[in-house]
């Protein structure tokens, strides 16, 4: 029996990963972000605080790749 959690080593299931991806894409495309950003992401995309932080990291990575 495998000891790898649901979602592999990330701990995220495919549903939460889709929400993280959607939030990251939105963050990367927005010029004016709400503040504070974590509660805004939690409300808008139904994320946990950890997932919101993951989305912020992914959005920053996307912005770096585009510039």
C-alpha positions in Angstrom: 0.0 0.0 0.0 1.3 3.4 -0.9 1.9 6.1 1.7 1.8 9.0 -0.8 -1.2 11.2 0.2 -4.0 12.1 -2.1 -2.7 14.6 -4.7 0.8 13.0 -4.6 3.4 14.9 -2.6 1.6 18.2 -2.8 -1.3 17.2 -0.6 -3.8 18.9 -2.9 -6.5 17.1 -4.7 -7.2 17.8 -8.4 -10.2 20.0 -7.5 -8.2 22.3 -5.2 -5.3 22.3 -7.7 -7.7 23.6 -10.4 -8.8 26.4 -8.0 -5.2 27.2 -7.3 -4.4 27.4 -11.0 -7.4 29.6 -11.6 -6.4 31.9 -8.8 -2.8 32.1 -9.9 -3.9 32.9 -13.5 -6.2 35.7 -12.2 -3.5 37.1 -9.9 -0.9 37.1 -12.7 -3.2 39.0 -15.0 -4.5 41.6 -12.6 -2.8 45.0 -12.3 -4.7 46.1 -9.1 -5.0 43.4 -6.4 -7.2 43.6 -3.4 -5.6 44.0 0.0 -5.3 41.9 2.1 -4.8 39.3 -0.7 -5.1 36.1 1.3 -8.7 36.7 2.5 -9.7 38.0 -0.9 -8.4 34.8 -2.6 -10.1 32.6 0.0 -13.5 34.3 -0.6 -13.2 34.6 -4.4 -11.8 31.1 -5.1 -12.8 29.1 -2.0 -9.1 28.4 -1.1 -7.6 27.6 2.2 -4.9 29.9 3.5 -2.1 27.5 2.3 -3.7 27.1 -1.1 -3.9 30.9 -1.4 -0.2 31.2 -0.6 0.5 28.5 -3.3 -1.5 30.5 -5.8 0.5 33.7 -5.0 3.7 31.8 -5.5 2.5 30.3 -8.8 1.3 33.8 -10.0 4.7 35.3 -9.2 6.4 32.4 -11.2 4.0 33.1 -14.1 4.8 36.8 -14.1 8.6 36.2 -14.0 8.3 33.9 -17.0 6.3 36.5 -19.0 8.7 39.3 -18.3 
